[in-house]
Amino acid sequence: MKIILASLTAIVVASGALDVSAQTSSASPTISPTAKSKQVEFVADVWADNWFALYANGKLVGQDSVPISTERSFNAETIKFTAAYPLTIGIVAKDFTQDASGLEYIGTSRQQIGDGGIIAQIKEVKSGKFVTATSKSWKSLATNTAPLNPSCVTSSKPNLDCQSSSINLPANWNLSAFNDAQWVNATQYSPSEVGVKEGYLTISWNPAAALVWSSDLKLDNTVLLRTKVAK
Ligand SMILES: [Ca+2]
């Protein structure tokens, strides 16, 4: 055992010495060539009705700059991030609701249930290569639904009369190893079904990029979306 430890110490010392010599003779030695080659810079365009958070391999890499508490929020975001393949993309998408009733414009002539919708596309920055975009091949899970009884939309006290259901976000839902076999494929919607506007119109969307949500564009208010890209 003593011999092995001594050998390991010698190796550590030797490699440390090599690092120092590399740093003094090379311009960019801070990351080893092996680790550096695995990291790729990506750029994502995302438009959400009304809010999103974007994860790459479980790490939050960006989110909608306009808070979910904003009733009308139809901005697009362009987010750069660095990650490695295989790439697991996770998105939390939220439709604005004024309160737990699931309604918006409460107490006005426009009181309604409202709907969601999101589109995202990702490419490599350096090569410009298309990586992935939201489509029906992505998996989805609704974690908040309201109202469960849509007839409450005409109630003068929707917070009392509208029912809702929520589940916690599954642990590690945005990691590669997560088993999404219980999730369902995302549902694609047309631009007119979602009622696209504002930021959506400023992005040049890849033909493969589709507007998606769960199977219920109106009643599901928080939807998790995920996909995996091997390379
Ligand atoms: Ca909405």
Residues whose N, C-alpha, C, O or C-beta is under 5 A from the ligand:
A	BS01	CA	D49 N50 D95 F96 G114 D115 G116
